[in-house]
Amino acid sequence: MSTHDEERLSRGLHDRAGDVSGAPVGLDEVKRSARGIRRRRRLATGLVAAAVVAVAVPVGLNAAGGPDAGRPVAPATTSPSGAPTRAGTPEPTPTLPNPEGGIPLTVRKAPAGQPAKVGYLRGRTYVAPDGTTRELPAAYDTVAPYRGGWLAVQRKQGTPYVVQVDSSGAVVSSQPGGDRIVTSDDGVEVSWVAGGKLYLDGTNGHSDTPQSIDLPAGADASPVGFVGPGTVLARVGAAQPEFWVTNFSGHQVLQGRILAVRATSMQRGLLGVETSYNSNDGTSCWKVATNQGGDREPASCDWTVNAFSPRGGFVAGYPSGVDGLGSSTVALLDAGTLAVKVRFDRVGNGETFVSDVAWEDDSHVLATLYEDGSWHLVRLGLDGGIQTVDQAPGAPEQSPFHFAAHP
């Protein structure tokens, strides 16, 4: 089950907690809820337009205190869409016959594509960008290169543990921690939560000890992503979380109504923020906020903001109101306007949905797709193309594919 599914199930269970007379909710109940939601997902849902509450984001925090503050960063410019970009790295501007055309989301007749350009997990197997594979000690939610081996997240009876694995595949340490590991765009830095601290270290272990900041005692916390070199956004708390921006010499708490943040852009300091949620129909409103002065803040109650492209020019999202195990529609949007560039829609009423997405480059998204009783890793392009990359059997409730933390 993806992080998106757990967020929505957790919120639904929390909203109904007052009707359960204090009884704890176990994993079986969560699975039953997921299956019920999956059945209901086949019903058509309307997209809701609503006003979006503005999010105030601090401006002054940057990477001055970060361990790699000396890394050169290209000056910001402006793209034709009005979104900031980087000098010398123009965003692709694909031309589609029908940008709103609803490309069929199916592996049927889809050609086989090249191996993925980013690492991913297939069960216990790590598939590297060059196509080589490595068997790991266990099935993990994600892995990131670290000191010649890996950092990984493993769930044990529903609790996430951060596991360090050395180059030989031996487990060095395992302790309860956050449910995500994030890496910087250049792959130099990695951040995670364990033992009541938020950590930052070099992936190659050049530092003797990682940097860290203390978290509130007992807080459920996890890094969300990098918003600058040496600067991390972290979620702190569960039911009503705070969102911290830190360069590990201190932190600032983002102000305003922020229910969730699923995506960040390191190059542009952008955040994909959920600002409102309607418990009656499950719809939500999202915006693109920035910690660079709030100059670009497009908002939408039609689409979620799940992932930014590497240079921050595009967004992958699902329709607002999607619930259950995944989405039958995926859209690639302009990050400057949240206008649809291309969308992929399920064909017919079969059991077809996407569980997770990750940008492979600035023109292509990798998606974990369940269709016809099997899981597929597919490549979706801004040009409307779809290719198959990998395939594995599995129940709809649990994808065998997980994206590795990658720049």
Sequence and secondary structure as in RCSB ss.txt:
>XXXX:A:sequence
MSTHDEERLSRGLHDRAGDVSGAPVGLDEVKRSARGIRRRRRLATGLVAAAVVAVAVPVGLNAAGGPDAGRPVAP
ATTSPSGAPTRAGTPEPTPTLPNPEGGIPLTVRKAPAGQPAKVGYLRGRTYVAPDGTTRELPAAYDTVAPYRGGW
LAVQRKQGTPYVVQVDSSGAVVSSQPGGDRIVTSDDGVEVSWVAGGKLYLDGTNGHSDTPQSIDLPAGADASPVG
FVGPGTVLARVGAAQPEFWVTNFSGHQVLQGRILAVRATSMQRGLLGVETSYNSNDGTSCWKVATNQGGDREPAS
CDWTVNAFSPRGGFVAGYPSGVDGLGSSTVALLDAGTLAVKVRFDRVGNGETFVSDVAWEDDSHVLATLYEDGSW
HLVRLGLDGGIQTVDQAPGAPEQSPFHFAAHP
>XXXX:A:secstr
  HHHHHHHHHHHHHTGGGTTT    HHHHHHHHHHHHHHTTS           EE  SS  STTSTTTTS    
EEE TTS EEETTB       S TTS EEE  TT  B    SS EEETTEEE TTS EEE SS  SEEEEETTEE
EEEEEETTEEEEEEE TTS EEEEEEB S  EE TTSSEEEEEETTEEEEEETT  SSS EEEE  TT  EEEEE
EEETTEEEEEE SSS EEEEE SS EEE EE  SEEEEEETTTTEEEEEEEE TTT  EEEEEEESSSS    EE
SSB   EE TTSSEEEE BTT  TT BSEEEEEETTT  EEEEEEE TTSS EEEEEEEEETTEEEEEEEETTEE
EEEEEETTS EEEEEEEE  TTS SEEE    
